Amino acid sequence: MATDPNDLRRRLRSARRALSRREQRRHAASVRRLLLRELRVRKSRNIAIYLAADGELDPMPLVFAPPTGRRSWHLPVLHPHRPGRLWFVRWRPGDPLRPNRFGIPEPVLRKGRIRHARQLDLVLLPLVGFDDRCHRIGMGGGFYDRSLAFLGDPGHPRRPRLIGLAHACQHVASIPPRRWDIPLDAVVTETRVYHRRSPTLVHEGDAA
C-alpha cells in the first residue's frame, strides 16, 4: 500500500468506487445490522448521518430501521460564518436539499433545526481509510476534525460518540495520527466492528 497520503486516498477511493451497486447495497444492509447491535447506537436520539457519494458506505438504511420515531437525523452543512467547519441540520426523508459550493446536497437552513456537534449524541462519519485503532483518513479538507476539535479538550465529556462507516476494502494496516486528528470511537464495515479502546471483532454471521 502506498505511503504518500494523497496516493493512498486515490487508491482507497478507487477501491470503494469499484464496488458494484449490488455490493454497495449488501454492505449497507450489513452495516445497519451491526450498528443496531451497538448499545450506543440504540440509545442515541440525535444522530448525524451523511449523504453517501463517491462510493462511500451508505448510512441511509439505518434511517428507515425501526423505531424511526425515536430518533432525529441531522445532516452536515457548511458553517456560513466559520470557514472549514460544519453545522448539523435536522432532516427527514423528503425534506428539500440544495447543493453547497462543492456541489454536495445540504438541507435548507431553518431556524430551530440547526445543531452544533455538542448537541448530538452520535455522529456517523464517512471516511476514506481506517486502521485497527480507529484512526481515520478523510478527504483531506479537515471539516470534521475542526468541527469536533472540542472532543480533544481535557476533561470534556466524550459526546457525541463518533463512529466511522466504511467498506472492508478501506482498511489499512496503520495510520499515523496527527496532532489535530480526532480519533473515532468505532468503525463499522460490512464484516466487522472495530472499537478504539479495546479492538473487538464482530463477524456479520454473529450479527444475524
N, C-alpha and C positions, 0 to 999 in steps of 0.2 A: 504494500500500500504506500502511496506517495506520502512524503513528509511535508511538502510545501502546502500550507493551509488552503491556498486558492486551488491548487491542483487537486487536493483531497476533496474539496467541496464539489468540484466539477465531476469527479469520479463517482461520488456518492449520489449526487443529483441525477447523474446519468443512470445509475443503477436503479433508483426508485422510479424514474420515468420509464424504464424498460419493462416494468411490471404491466401485465395486461389488465384490462378493466375487470375481468373476472377475478384475477388475483387481488386487485385492489379492493373489490367488494368483499372477498373472503377474508382478507386481512382485517378490514374494518370491523366485520362482524365478530371475528375472534377477539380483537382488542376490546370491543364492547363487553363481551362476556367476562374477560379478565378484569376489566375496570370495575364491573359490578360486584366482583368478589372482594374488592378493596373497601375496607370499612370507612376510610377517609372519603371515598367517593360516595358511598351510600349515605353518609351523614351530611354531606355538603349540600347547601341550598343555593348559594350564589356561586355560580361556576362560569369561568371564562373558557370559551372554545375559540375556534378559528375556522375560516372557510378554506378548505384544502385546495392547493394549487401546486403545479409543478411536480406531481407525483407524491405529494405529502399524504400521510396516513389520514384518512377522513374521519373526524370525530362525530359526524352528524348522526350515525346510528344511535349514539348514546342519547341524543336529544329526544328520540322517539321511544326510548325504553321506559316502561312504567317504573315508578309512578311519575308521570310527566308533570302533574300539577304541583308537586312539592319542590320543584327546582326552578330557579331563574337563570336564564342563559345570558351571557354577555359576550359581545364581540369586540375585538380591539379596534380602536380608531386612532389616527394620528392626532396627537395633542395640538390644538390650534395655536397655543401660546408658548409651548415649550418644545422646541425642535428636538427630534430624536427620542421623544417619549410618547407613551401611549395612555389614552384613557380607555375605559371599557363601558360599553353602552348596552343596556338591557335590550334583548332581542327575542322575538318569537318567529317561528317559520311563517313566511308570508309578509313580514314587515319589509318596507322598502329599503333598498340598498342603492348606493351610488359610488362610483369609483373615486378613489383618492388620487393624489398626484402621481402615484406609482401605478395606477390602473387597478388597484385592489379594491373590491367592493367593501363598503362600510355601511353600517346603519346610519340613518339620518339622526343628527344630534337633536335631542329633545330634552327639555327641562324635566328633571325628576328621574331620568333614565341613566344619567352619567354616573359612573362609579370610578373611584380611584382604586388601584390594586389592593390597597389596605382594607377595602371594604368587601373583598371577595374571600370566600372560603377555599377555593381551589382554582388554579389556573392550569389548563391543559395547553401545552405548548407544542408547536411544530418544531422540528429540528432537521438538520442535515446529517449529523453523525453523533454518536454517543459511545461511551465505554462502560465497563462493568461498574465503575464508581459513580455513574450518572453525571459525568461531565458531558457537556453539550457543545457541539459545533452548530452555530446558527448560520444565517445567510450572510452575516458579516456587518449588518447595519447597527447592531447593538441596541435595538429598540427595547427588547425585553429586559436586557441587563440593566439599562438605565432606569427603566420604569419600576424594576423590582430591587433596585440597589438598597433600599431601606432594610431589606431582609438580612443584609450583611452587617447591620449596626449591632454592636454588642448589647445584649440584653433585650433586643427586640423579639417579641414572640414570633414563632415560626408560622406566620399566617400572612398570606394564603399559602397553602401547600402547592408545590409545583410538580406536575407530572408531565414528562415528555412523551409524545406518541410518535412511533416510528415503525418502519418495516425492519425485519431482522437483517436485511441486507445493508442496513445503515450502521451496523455495529462495527466498531474498530477496536483494536487491542488496547490503545491508550491515548488519551487526550490530555496533554499538559495543561493544567488550569492556569489562567491568567488572573492577576490580582483583582480585576473588576468582574470576573465571571461569577454568576450566582448559580451554585450547584442545584440540581434538581433533587427532589425527594425520591423520585422513582422514574423509571422509564418503562413503558409498556409496548411490546411488539406483539405480533400475531402468535408468538410461541412462548414468550417469557415475560415475567415481571422482574425488573431489577430494582432493588431497594438500596439507597445510598448508604445508610448506616450499617446494615448487615445484608450484603447482597444475597438475595433469595431467588431461586429459580422456580418458576411455576410453569409447567407444561400445559399446553392447551387441552390435552387429553384429561388432565386433572381438573379442568375448569368446567367440564360439562355438567 
